[in-house]
Amino acid sequence: MNQADTDLPARVRARLERLGPGEVPVTYRDLAAALGLRPPHTIHRLALALEATMREDAAAGRPLIAALVVSKVGGDLPQTGFFDLAAELGRLPADRDAAVDAYRREFAAAVACHLAAGTA
């Protein structure tokens, strides 16, 4: 993350917590647009901010709010980096098939936890 993005994880979290139940999942592209992110490396910068929220949530024992963000072309799944870091954090299995099933549970938990704290 560059110097200008130091507050991006907090902005990402705040935006995701304001989503209503009908607004999830949200794509990386739509979230970047909602945050007013501009090139260069828009999605990469967003991914780094989401990874920061994943580390915060894992450390606090919360569902991963980053689970609410999916790839437009990924079949309503997050990018590979989400799965890699979630496995590293012990939140999802390393096996991709098992990880997808576990992700769906993580997504449901994130909706229940984080949207309940916001506008839902």
Long-range contacts (C-beta under 8 A, 24 or more apart in sequence): 1-45, 1-48, 1-49, 1-52, 2-45, 5-45, 5-48, 5-49, 8-35, 8-45, 8-46, 8-48, 8-49, 8-52, 9-49, 9-50, 9-52, 9-53, 9-56, 11-35, 11-49, 12-46, 12-49, 12-50, 12-53, 13-53, 13-56, 13-65, 16-53, 16-65, 16-68, 16-69, 16-114, 16-118, 17-65, 17-114, 17-115, 17-117, 17-118, 18-118, 18-119, 19-68, 19-115, 19-118, 19-119, 20-115, 20-118, 20-119, 20-120, 21-111, 21-115, 21-120, 24-68, 24-111, 24-115, 25-68, 25-69, 25-70, 25-76, 25-107, 26-68, 26-69, 26-70, 27-69, 27-70, 27-71, 27-72, 28-69, 28-70, 28-71, 28-72, 28-79, 29-72, 31-69, 47-79, 47-81, 50-82, 51-81, 51-85, 54-82, 54-85, 54-86, 54-89, 54-91, 55-85, 55-89, 58-89, 58-90, 58-91, 62-113, 62-114, 63-106, 63-109, 63-110, 63-112, 63-113, 63-114, 64-91, 64-106, 64-110, 65-110, 65-114, 66-110, 67-103, 67-106, 67-107, 67-109, 67-110, 68-107, 68-110, 68-111, 68-114, 77-103, 78-103
